[in-house]
Amino acid sequence: MNPAQEPATILLQQGLALQKSGQLQAAEQAYAASIAQAPHNPLALHLLGTAVGQQGRWMEAIGWLQKSLRLHPADPKAWNNLATAFLDSGQCQRAKEAAERALALAPEYPAAQLSWASACYGLKQFADGLRVARTLVVHPGLSRLAWLCVWRCAGALCDWSAQQEAAAHLQQCLDQGDMLLPAFDALAFADDPALHRRTAQFLADKLAATRAVPPRLLPVPSPSQPPGSGRIKLAYLSADFHDHATAYLMAELFERHDKGRFETVAISFGPDSESPMRKRLHRAFDQFWDVRDCTPAQVAERMVQAGIDIAVDLKGHTRDSRPAILLRKPAPIIVNYLGYPGTMGSPVFDYLVGDSIVTPAEHAPLYDEQLVQLPHSYQVNDTQRPLAVTASSRADEGLPAQGVVFAAFNNVYKVTRPFFQAWMRLLQAVPGSVLWLISDDPEVQANLRREAVRSGVEPMRLVFAKGVPLAQHLARHVHADMLLDNLPVNAHTTTSDALWAGVPVVTCMGQAFAGRVAASLLHAVGLPELVTHSLADYEALALRLATQPAELQRLRSHLQAARATAPLFDTVRFTRYLETAYLCMHQRRLQGLSPAGFAVPDVIGAPVKALHSTPTSFQISQS
């Protein structure tokens, strides 16, 4: 052995032992010291990349792995670890290409095959992902993750037989305490808020452990501190400050914040664009931070230096989220709102904003945050959402000239076999009716039409719409007689879109937040009678409406009037409600009080009402 290499080799072996034992920071230090001794050792560069990647520093991981591969491009493991880093950072096309490089060197490399299948899922190439993932379920070391990939791809394709088979294997893992199901996937896996909490807690604990960064617990101000001499610094964190459902709902809220009381900051870690929505959002905030290229630690440090008082997470555990930023507690108050319908699973998050329907007081034990209930509904809406001046014709949309149109505009991964079968029974019961869905995936269309045939329904009675800009999509709702919702994940923005466009929505309310959203929105628009509590009642209500055109017209007329009168579409008033909640959170903190659940009253300026064990109502200072 070359004497100059010996210390580097010892350090490399030490780092590997530390990494295997989960001591990632110490392993990183050992690898870095080894590289300092032998800068051109591809294995050391490779292992350093994996260690920093496990700590969530994916861009650094990519850099180290690429350096390793420049020195040793024939290493399939390094190519696969690069694919993993690309997947973790949301770069699915590059992940697929890196996995293909690994497979070119080792065609039967199962881990690279799974990386390739996972990248296909992220790229919406679901059929390819499903095909490869199914071959890996027999591999002992990859079976559980392969079944997860099968479940995801099959659900996206509405291949319910494959999804049901995968779900049985995943349930077996869960029953054995293996929390392999990501928190976001758990929402669609089962209408089970306890499961949703367990998966969120597991993910939050894993993130906190692998980042190896203790939360920055900021000091609580003395109760004698005055209620504030300046504006409250309010930050919203999201990857969706562009043409996205979250922006479509929230843009007007950002514009209508009381800038005399709140200094608003957008913290954006998503894509930039030159779209009108992106420009509108830039104008709405006092500050707009583009932090795409920053690490979670860097973003958290900047928030601390800026003196952010309240940080609102609009992503939660959804795709492209960065919970590691807020797990560092970079602001005294951390709020979970809108983007993720469930608990974040960590006490670092102080509050979750909901309402009496999506987060009833008796569900408080299912959340790690303190519950805040807004009046009417938790969901904000943008009254500037455009409707196209002219809508497409029924013929343009492939719809028949006459007959009832049942719309089911949810993302198809939300569609489940029991609800689809109910829809088929409705088509059988209402002659000439059609089911109108949104998907341009030929395999989805083929799978759903096969399911229709199994139910005795002519397959061409399923009509598939294409994706179009929001204004055109809202305008084409004129052809829908009603929107049919589903469980375990309701239509969220899709329900608001339909109600805004004047289309009644029939929903079945579930147990978890994600399955109660449409009920909240229907109550806030004055149509609680469209909320059912069983599949049989849901089907019966939809059938009754489909056969009573006068009742459907009454509902449409109600919704047309509601655009100007319903609480759901009163964005100015909603903004004041949410600001009341923020003020209560802030003033509790200034008074030295711990976070506690409360309900914001309908009357602006009235004291908030305590939830659970909070001793009294809490009057907000209007000074």
MARTIGU-59384 format. One record per residue (C-alpha): x, y, z. Coordinates in Angstrom, 3 decimals. Each point is the difference from the previous one (the first is absolute). Last residue first. Example, Ala and Ser with C-alpha at 12.3 -4.5 7.8 and 13.67 -1.06 7.14 Angstrom:
13.670 | -1.060 | 7.140
-1.370 | -3.440 | 0.660
***
This chain:
-53.979 | 48.830 | 18.824
-2.776 | -2.494 | -0.623
1.219 | -2.315 | 2.750
-1.424 | -3.470 | -0.375
-2.233 | -1.288 | 2.784
0.574 | -3.627 | 0.952
-2.806 | -2.246 | 1.174
0.769 | -1.934 | 3.145
1.724 | -3.058 | 1.429
1.432 | -1.746 | -3.074
-0.849 | -3.645 | 0.701
-1.787 | -0.829 | -3.238
-0.581 | 2.935 | -2.333
-0.014 | 3.609 | 1.103
-2.216 | 2.540 | -1.677
1.468 | 3.039 | -1.732
-1.112 | 3.353 | 1.293
-2.208 | 2.102 | -2.294
1.755 | 2.427 | -2.352
-1.438 | -1.527 | -3.169
-3.239 | -1.840 | 0.720
0.167 | -3.526 | -1.429
2.082 | -1.080 | 2.969
3.513 | -1.467 | -0.283
0.209 | -3.331 | 1.807
2.902 | -0.857 | 2.302
2.680 | -2.590 | 0.661
2.935 | 0.813 | 2.244
3.596 | 1.075 | -0.613
1.860 | 0.703 | 3.237
-0.480 | 3.320 | 1.712
2.835 | 2.479 | 0.640
-2.167 | 3.032 | -0.641
1.866 | 0.712 | -3.227
-0.676 | -3.565 | -1.161
-3.694 | 0.288 | 0.701
0.102 | 3.295 | -1.888
1.493 | -1.578 | -3.104
-2.391 | -2.954 | -0.137
-2.987 | 2.310 | 0.542
1.236 | 2.398 | -2.665
0.445 | -2.854 | -2.477
-3.537 | -1.237 | 0.660
-1.439 | 3.497 | -0.403
1.973 | 0.263 | -3.243
-1.721 | -3.154 | -1.213
-3.427 | 1.423 | 0.788
0.880 | 3.375 | -1.591
1.139 | -1.758 | -3.163
-3.246 | -1.983 | -0.108
-1.957 | 3.253 | 0.100
1.843 | 1.380 | -2.998
-0.171 | -3.327 | -1.815
-3.776 | -0.276 | 0.166
-0.361 | -2.974 | -2.358
-0.502 | -2.761 | 2.562
-2.026 | 2.388 | 2.177
-2.765 | -0.010 | -2.635
-1.410 | 3.284 | -1.351
1.382 | 0.988 | -3.394
0.887 | -3.431 | -1.395
-2.945 | -1.351 | 1.979
-2.522 | 1.443 | -2.445
1.271 | -2.240 | -2.790
0.198 | -2.859 | 2.469
-3.666 | 0.298 | 0.988
-1.042 | 0.172 | -3.650
1.944 | -3.198 | -0.693
-1.642 | -1.717 | 2.968
-3.458 | 1.021 | -1.172
0.841 | -1.239 | -3.505
0.981 | -3.382 | 1.394
-3.272 | -0.135 | 1.908
-1.959 | 0.764 | -3.174
1.933 | -2.659 | -1.880
-1.132 | -2.737 | 2.412
1.292 | -3.332 | -1.350
3.697 | 0.765 | 0.385
-0.636 | 1.551 | 3.404
-1.666 | -3.162 | 1.320
2.746 | -2.199 | -1.442
2.748 | 2.074 | 1.604
-1.815 | -0.124 | 3.345
-0.479 | -3.770 | -0.175
3.650 | -0.600 | -0.857
1.206 | 2.107 | 2.908
-2.504 | -1.614 | 2.379
1.274 | -3.479 | -0.979
3.648 | 1.092 | 0.237
-0.545 | 1.254 | 3.524
0.190 | 3.348 | 1.789
-1.502 | 2.464 | -2.456
0.630 | 3.708 | -0.594
-2.144 | 1.639 | -2.696
-2.542 | 1.196 | 2.613
2.733 | 2.202 | 1.486
-0.443 | 2.405 | -2.931
0.571 | 3.515 | 1.383
3.334 | 0.785 | -1.654
1.972 | -0.458 | 3.199
-1.801 | -3.278 | 0.724
0.970 | -1.262 | -3.456
3.629 | 0.973 | 0.553
0.253 | -1.833 | 3.306
-1.663 | -3.102 | -1.433
2.432 | 0.097 | -2.937
2.918 | 0.017 | 2.460
-1.051 | -2.957 | 2.154
1.892 | -2.864 | -1.659
3.446 | 1.598 | 0.178
-0.569 | 0.935 | 3.657
-0.643 | -3.631 | 0.944
-3.323 | -1.650 | 0.904
-1.875 | 0.136 | -3.290
-2.750 | 2.166 | -1.441
-1.726 | -1.184 | -3.175
-0.337 | 2.763 | -2.558
-2.411 | 1.235 | -2.652
1.144 | 3.258 | -1.600
-2.342 | 2.492 | -1.686
1.460 | 1.919 | -2.970
-0.083 | 3.811 | -0.021
3.515 | 0.722 | -1.281
1.131 | 1.068 | 3.481
-1.500 | -3.217 | 1.382
1.882 | -2.088 | -2.566
3.309 | 1.779 | 0.581
-0.401 | -0.277 | 3.767
-0.600 | -3.741 | -0.312
3.062 | -0.446 | -2.230
2.084 | 1.998 | 2.478
-0.772 | -2.799 | 2.475
-1.573 | -3.075 | -1.592
-0.133 | -2.559 | 2.736
2.665 | -2.545 | 0.888
-1.317 | -3.222 | 1.578
-2.420 | 0.347 | -1.704
-1.847 | 1.418 | -3.001
-1.762 | 3.047 | -1.476
-2.516 | 0.082 | -2.844
-0.361 | 3.405 | -1.642
-3.468 | 0.864 | -1.268
-1.804 | 0.936 | -3.195
3.195 | 0.691 | -1.920
-0.132 | 1.922 | -3.309
0.481 | 3.416 | 1.609
3.159 | -1.416 | 1.620
1.670 | 0.836 | -3.313
0.577 | 3.558 | 1.186
2.065 | -1.042 | 3.015
2.291 | -2.088 | -2.188
0.348 | 2.799 | -2.529
1.025 | 2.475 | 2.698
2.357 | -2.545 | 1.593
1.981 | -0.818 | -3.131
-0.832 | -3.370 | -1.607
0.583 | -3.652 | 0.935
-1.932 | -2.368 | -2.237
-3.431 | -1.381 | 0.693
-0.808 | -3.701 | -0.044
-3.519 | -1.245 | -0.684
-1.187 | -3.293 | 1.497
-3.248 | -0.987 | -1.714
2.297 | -1.433 | -2.647
0.524 | -3.074 | 2.171
-3.660 | -1.142 | -0.164
-0.813 | -0.952 | 3.583
-0.507 | -3.546 | 1.262
2.172 | 0.384 | 3.093
2.805 | -2.041 | -1.547
-0.310 | 2.256 | -3.066
0.523 | 3.055 | 2.197
3.111 | -1.546 | 1.550
1.386 | -0.563 | -3.494
-0.755 | 3.644 | -0.783
1.864 | 1.044 | 3.116
3.075 | -2.051 | -0.921
0.017 | 1.220 | -3.617
-0.296 | 3.660 | 0.998
2.756 | -0.349 | 2.567
2.177 | -1.752 | -2.589
-0.600 | 2.702 | -2.606
1.088 | 2.765 | 2.435
-1.798 | 3.231 | -0.959
-1.971 | 0.106 | 3.225
-2.880 | 2.104 | 1.297
-3.359 | -1.674 | 0.590
-3.545 | 0.448 | -1.318
-2.424 | -2.832 | 0.763
-2.901 | -0.149 | -2.428
-3.813 | -0.065 | 0.192
-2.244 | -1.237 | -2.798
-2.127 | -2.109 | 2.311
0.406 | 0.729 | 3.715
-0.044 | -3.227 | 2.048
2.812 | -1.709 | -1.909
2.147 | 3.124 | 0.176
-0.696 | 0.240 | 3.735
0.999 | -3.646 | 0.476
3.255 | 0.787 | -1.784
0.638 | 2.911 | 2.369
-0.521 | -2.305 | 2.977
2.558 | -2.372 | -1.533
2.422 | 2.908 | -0.280
-0.583 | 0.805 | 3.668
0.771 | -3.556 | 1.118
3.001 | -0.266 | -2.421
1.808 | 3.103 | 1.213
0.717 | 3.275 | -1.802
2.618 | 2.144 | 1.746
2.745 | -1.038 | -2.445
-2.305 | 1.392 | -2.713
0.624 | 3.618 | 0.951
-3.491 | 1.180 | 0.806
-2.234 | 1.237 | -2.803
-2.824 | -2.476 | 0.410
-2.812 | 1.638 | -1.970
-3.402 | -1.700 | -0.365
-1.514 | 1.353 | -3.203
-3.730 | -0.626 | -0.378
-1.225 | -0.414 | -3.571
-0.073 | 1.994 | -3.204
2.425 | 1.063 | -2.722
2.396 | -2.739 | 1.016
3.386 | 1.034 | 1.435
3.251 | -0.170 | -1.980
1.187 | 3.283 | 1.488
-0.253 | 1.890 | -3.278
-3.441 | -1.545 | -0.497
-1.145 | 1.368 | 3.339
1.174 | 3.413 | -1.155
3.052 | 1.783 | 1.367
-0.687 | 2.936 | 2.251
0.082 | 3.670 | -0.906
1.072 | 2.834 | 2.270
2.415 | -2.285 | 1.856
-0.568 | 0.056 | 3.765
2.783 | 1.632 | 1.951
0.894 | -0.604 | 3.656
-0.106 | 3.532 | 1.425
-2.130 | -1.105 | 2.945
2.972 | -1.957 | 1.343
-0.988 | -2.523 | 2.623
1.130 | -0.824 | 3.540
-0.638 | -3.407 | 1.509
-0.500 | -0.372 | 3.755
-3.757 | 0.190 | -0.306
-2.973 | 1.652 | 1.727
1.827 | 1.535 | 2.979
3.691 | -0.791 | 0.475
0.968 | -2.740 | 2.424
3.549 | -0.046 | 1.336
1.227 | -3.380 | 1.209
3.178 | -0.374 | 2.045
2.524 | -2.056 | -1.944
0.862 | -3.665 | 0.593
-3.374 | -0.993 | -1.384
-2.132 | -3.116 | 0.531
-0.687 | 0.896 | 3.651
-1.819 | 3.140 | -1.264
-2.636 | -2.005 | -1.880
-2.705 | 0.790 | 2.588
0.380 | 3.696 | -0.779
-1.032 | -0.475 | -3.602
2.769 | 0.426 | -2.593
-1.524 | -0.190 | -3.491
-3.456 | 0.956 | 1.257
0.597 | 2.540 | 2.799
2.702 | 1.772 | -1.998
3.671 | -0.419 | -0.828
3.272 | 1.788 | 0.684
2.652 | -2.210 | 1.588
2.066 | 1.546 | 2.791
3.324 | -0.333 | 1.799
2.069 | -2.074 | -2.401
3.177 | -1.009 | 1.840
-2.254 | -2.512 | 1.761
0.437 | -2.249 | -3.068
-2.384 | -2.258 | -1.903
-0.725 | 2.492 | -2.794
-3.701 | -0.593 | 0.606
-2.393 | -0.315 | -2.891
-1.379 | 1.640 | -3.109
3.304 | 1.225 | -1.495
0.054 | 3.213 | -2.019
-2.536 | 2.010 | 2.003
1.789 | 1.014 | 3.198
2.554 | -1.313 | 2.507
1.216 | 2.837 | 2.235
3.363 | 0.561 | 1.724
0.294 | 2.687 | 2.684
3.299 | 1.139 | 1.531
1.744 | -0.142 | -3.372
2.948 | -2.056 | -1.305
-1.192 | -3.160 | 1.806
2.562 | -2.324 | -1.626
-2.872 | -2.299 | -0.968
-1.117 | 2.967 | -2.094
2.675 | -0.383 | -2.640
0.011 | -3.823 | 0.110
-3.648 | 0.093 | -1.107
1.117 | 0.773 | -3.557
-2.889 | -0.943 | -2.270
0.447 | -0.914 | -3.661
-2.851 | -2.558 | 0.170
-2.287 | 0.301 | 3.010
0.978 | -0.453 | 3.650
-0.940 | 3.516 | 1.084
-0.037 | 2.372 | -2.958
-1.527 | 3.321 | 1.110
2.158 | 0.334 | 3.138
-0.738 | 3.258 | 1.806
2.830 | 1.652 | 1.926
-0.949 | 2.560 | 2.658
2.367 | 2.497 | 1.622
2.757 | 0.126 | -2.636
2.952 | 1.930 | 1.414
1.931 | 0.358 | -3.257
3.065 | -1.641 | 1.577
-2.098 | -2.947 | 1.117
-1.544 | -0.370 | -3.443
3.433 | 0.170 | -1.622
1.237 | -2.736 | 2.314
-2.947 | -2.226 | -0.881
0.622 | 0.480 | -3.716
3.688 | -0.852 | 0.388
-0.768 | -3.095 | 2.089
-2.553 | -1.206 | -2.533
2.650 | 0.292 | -2.723
-0.247 | 2.818 | -2.531
-0.291 | -0.359 | -3.782
-3.760 | 0.390 | -0.206
-0.004 | 2.867 | 2.505
-1.846 | 2.674 | -1.992
-1.024 | 2.506 | 2.650
-2.876 | 2.381 | -0.724
-0.392 | 2.948 | 2.353
-2.947 | 2.332 | 0.613
-2.225 | -2.529 | -1.728
-2.838 | 0.511 | -2.495
2.126 | 1.356 | -2.861
2.075 | -3.176 | -0.259
-3.216 | -2.014 | 0.150
-1.431 | 1.817 | -2.994
3.189 | -0.542 | -1.952
-0.126 | -3.737 | 0.702
-3.671 | -0.101 | -1.001
0.646 | 1.910 | -3.243
2.551 | -2.662 | -0.973
3.695 | 0.818 | -0.345
1.013 | -3.060 | 1.956
2.075 | -1.078 | 2.959
-0.164 | -3.542 | 1.311
-0.471 | -0.843 | 3.680
1.913 | 0.937 | 3.155
-1.889 | 3.237 | 0.602
0.016 | 1.843 | 3.314
-2.643 | 2.703 | -0.386
0.228 | 2.705 | 2.664
-2.847 | 2.111 | 1.353
0.398 | 2.923 | 2.382
-3.219 | -0.043 | 1.992
-1.836 | 2.622 | 2.032
-0.139 | 3.003 | -2.326
0.286 | -2.343 | -2.961
-3.426 | -1.390 | 0.808
0.043 | -3.067 | -2.262
-2.152 | 0.458 | -3.086
2.580 | -0.788 | -2.681
1.164 | -3.207 | 1.671
-3.627 | -1.086 | 0.398
-0.635 | 0.755 | -3.674
2.705 | -2.402 | -1.109
-1.095 | -2.841 | 2.292
-2.271 | -2.356 | -1.946
1.632 | 0.181 | -3.426
3.416 | 0.006 | 1.684
-0.762 | -3.279 | 1.767
-1.373 | -1.562 | -3.205
3.200 | 0.796 | -1.890
1.092 | 2.511 | -2.617
2.859 | 1.490 | 2.037
0.827 | 0.420 | 3.704
-0.337 | -3.729 | 0.580
3.271 | -1.087 | 1.628
-1.225 | 1.493 | 3.268
0.859 | 1.891 | 3.182
-2.145 | 2.928 | 1.162
1.679 | 2.476 | 2.340
-1.710 | 2.477 | 2.334
2.076 | 2.698 | 1.687
-2.400 | 1.685 | 2.407
0.172 | 3.749 | -0.457
1.599 | 2.211 | 2.571
-0.308 | 1.064 | 3.630
-1.325 | -3.294 | 1.250
-2.382 | -1.171 | 2.669
2.312 | 1.328 | 2.752
2.387 | -2.484 | 1.678
-1.094 | -0.689 | 3.577
-0.716 | -3.641 | -0.792
3.723 | -0.361 | -0.754
0.761 | -1.115 | -3.506
0.372 | -3.750 | -0.678
3.576 | -0.760 | -0.977
0.514 | -1.638 | -3.396
0.370 | -3.761 | -0.115
2.315 | -0.724 | -2.897
-0.904 | -3.617 | -0.574
2.927 | -2.403 | 0.355
1.814 | -0.709 | -3.268
0.887 | -3.621 | -0.694
-1.756 | 0.233 | -3.372
-0.496 | -3.756 | 0.139
-1.700 | 0.107 | 3.394
-2.329 | 2.951 | -0.624
-1.046 | -1.346 | -3.387
-0.635 | -3.469 | 1.415
-2.041 | 1.394 | 2.880
-2.090 | 2.086 | -2.413
-0.514 | -2.983 | -2.305
-1.041 | -2.311 | 2.830
-2.298 | 2.641 | 1.452
-1.667 | 0.541 | -3.382
-0.509 | -3.742 | -0.492
-1.474 | -0.360 | 3.476
-2.293 | 3.008 | -0.444
-1.406 | -1.216 | -3.297
-0.558 | -3.415 | 1.528
-2.027 | 1.585 | 2.819
-1.915 | 2.069 | -2.566
-1.180 | -3.143 | -1.806
-1.819 | 0.431 | -3.282
2.516 | -2.344 | -1.613
2.751 | -0.121 | -2.626
-0.831 | 3.359 | -1.569
1.077 | 2.036 | 3.035
2.792 | -2.480 | 0.744
1.697 | 0.978 | -3.252
0.676 | 3.476 | 1.413
1.509 | -1.412 | 3.187
2.363 | -2.374 | -1.766
-0.806 | -3.707 | 0.513
3.081 | -1.897 | 1.218
-1.136 | 0.085 | 3.618
1.042 | -3.579 | 0.791
-1.813 | -0.697 | 3.276
-1.026 | -3.567 | -0.879
-3.564 | 1.095 | -0.788
1.458 | 2.647 | -2.309
1.970 | -2.611 | -1.935
-3.089 | -2.205 | -0.356
-1.967 | 3.029 | -1.140
2.604 | 0.591 | -2.701
-0.380 | -3.589 | -1.227
-3.798 | 0.284 | -0.128
0.255 | 3.392 | -1.705
2.138 | -1.520 | -2.764
-2.699 | -2.536 | -0.853
-2.655 | 2.736 | 0.111
2.086 | 2.217 | -2.290
0.458 | -2.772 | -2.529
-3.748 | -0.647 | -0.068
-0.726 | 3.706 | 0.043
1.831 | 0.888 | -3.181
-1.256 | 3.595 | 0.139
3.271 | 1.038 | -1.702
1.089 | 2.355 | 2.801
-1.030 | -2.645 | 2.510
2.058 | -2.643 | -1.795
3.046 | 2.274 | -0.022
-0.206 | 0.744 | 3.720
-0.807 | -3.530 | 1.136
2.707 | -1.503 | -2.232
2.567 | 2.501 | 1.341
-0.970 | -0.921 | 3.564
0.217 | -3.701 | -0.897
3.534 | 0.593 | -1.304
0.908 | 1.749 | 3.235
-1.108 | -3.042 | 2.041
1.597 | -2.534 | -2.351
3.401 | 1.644 | -0.301
2.305 | -2.141 | 2.141
-1.843 | -3.253 | -0.522
-0.545 | 0.441 | -3.774
-3.392 | -1.527 | -0.828
-1.629 | 3.439 | -0.317
2.567 | 0.994 | -2.614
-1.757 | -1.136 | -3.194
-3.085 | 2.013 | 0.975
2.115 | 3.150 | 0.263
1.049 | -0.322 | -3.653
-3.483 | -0.120 | -1.513
-1.444 | 2.504 | 2.462
2.638 | 2.627 | -0.802
-0.453 | -0.462 | -3.730
-3.783 | 0.336 | 0.309
0.308 | 3.011 | 2.289
2.099 | 2.246 | -2.183
-1.201 | 2.926 | 2.112
3.576 | 1.330 | 0.244
0.064 | -0.637 | 3.748
-1.273 | -3.537 | -0.566
2.642 | -0.564 | -2.676
2.644 | 1.169 | 2.459
-1.210 | -2.622 | 2.464
0.245 | -2.691 | -2.700
3.572 | 1.052 | -0.839
0.985 | 0.028 | 3.670
-1.553 | -3.469 | 0.337
2.033 | -1.259 | -2.957
3.100 | 1.566 | 1.526
-0.606 | -1.925 | 3.224
-0.572 | -3.220 | -1.976
3.310 | 0.041 | -1.963
-0.635 | -2.519 | -2.794
1.245 | 2.253 | -2.816
3.246 | 0.931 | 1.814
2.008 | 2.571 | -1.990
-2.882 | 1.154 | -2.213
-2.195 | -0.324 | 3.071
2.036 | 2.559 | 1.916
-0.093 | 2.420 | -2.926
-3.767 | -0.564 | -0.234
-0.336 | 0.860 | 3.689
1.829 | 3.273 | -0.669
-2.378 | 0.807 | -2.877
-3.062 | -0.752 | 2.128
1.290 | 2.187 | 2.801
0.682 | 2.818 | -2.463
-3.610 | -0.189 | -1.132
-1.249 | -0.206 | 3.588
1.737 | 3.064 | 1.394
-2.067 | 0.277 | 3.198
2.964 | 0.394 | 2.366
-0.505 | -3.453 | 1.512
-0.281 | -1.509 | -3.468
3.250 | 1.671 | -1.109
1.729 | -1.314 | 3.109
-1.328 | -3.503 | -0.707
1.215 | 0.163 | -3.600
3.429 | 1.028 | 1.274
-0.094 | -3.014 | 2.309
-0.777 | -2.115 | -3.063
2.907 | 1.453 | -1.969
2.309 | -0.564 | 2.983
-1.146 | -3.597 | 0.244
0.563 | -0.530 | -3.736
3.687 | 1.011 | 0.227
1.479 | 0.200 | -3.519
0.322 | 3.803 | 0.047
2.908 | -0.100 | 2.510
1.691 | 3.401 | 0.220
-2.817 | 2.007 | -1.547
-2.360 | -2.247 | 1.937
1.435 | 1.047 | 3.360
-0.310 | 3.674 | -0.861
-3.619 | -0.594 | -1.044
-0.665 | -1.704 | 3.309
1.458 | 2.926 | 1.923
-2.098 | 2.575 | -1.883
-3.212 | -2.013 | 0.227
0.436 | -0.368 | 3.749
0.534 | 3.734 | 0.374
-3.260 | 0.589 | -1.881
-1.745 | -2.592 | 2.138
0.811 | 1.385 | 3.412
-2.701 | -2.041 | 1.718
2.236 | -1.625 | 2.598
-0.055 | -3.308 | -1.868
1.302 | 1.920 | -3.001
2.945 | 1.258 | 2.041
0.975 | -3.585 | 0.818
-0.619 | -1.312 | -3.525
2.191 | 2.667 | -1.577
2.757 | -0.629 | 2.518
-0.140 | -3.657 | -0.964
0.517 | 0.773 | -3.691
2.801 | 2.479 | 0.621
1.754 | -2.559 | 2.199
-0.507 | -2.695 | -2.634
1.297 | 2.251 | -2.781
3.348 | 0.608 | 1.762
1.469 | 3.058 | -1.701
0.419 | 2.297 | 3.003
2.014 | -2.498 | 2.098
0.854 | 1.521 | 3.406
-2.633 | 2.767 | -0.164
-2.349 | -2.612 | -1.414
0.473 | -2.132 | 3.123
-0.706 | 3.018 | 2.209
-3.211 | 0.656 | -1.938
-0.982 | -3.654 | 0.383
0.606 | 0.130 | 3.753
-1.960 | 3.238 | 0.377
-2.937 | -1.402 | -1.966
0.010 | -3.119 | 2.159
-0.133 | 2.147 | 3.138
-2.959 | 1.908 | -1.430
-1.742 | -3.203 | -1.040
0.214 | -1.983 | 3.204
-2.599 | -2.541 | -1.166
1.949 | -3.130 | 0.980
0.710 | -0.825 | -3.642
1.280 | 3.539 | -0.511
2.395 | -0.281 | 2.939
1.417 | -3.281 | -1.274
0.458 | 1.462 | -3.495
1.671 | 3.093 | 1.394
2.464 | -2.063 | 2.000
0.862 | -2.052 | -3.084
0.612 | 3.169 | -1.993
2.109 | 1.477 | 2.777
2.165 | -3.119 | 0.014
0.304 | 0.146 | -3.787
1.032 | 3.645 | 0.071
2.618 | -0.712 | 2.662
1.409 | -2.819 | -2.193
0.060 | 1.857 | -3.311
3.320 | 1.776 | 0.454
1.536 | -3.278 | 1.195
-0.954 | -1.659 | -3.335
-1.230 | -3.471 | 0.836
***
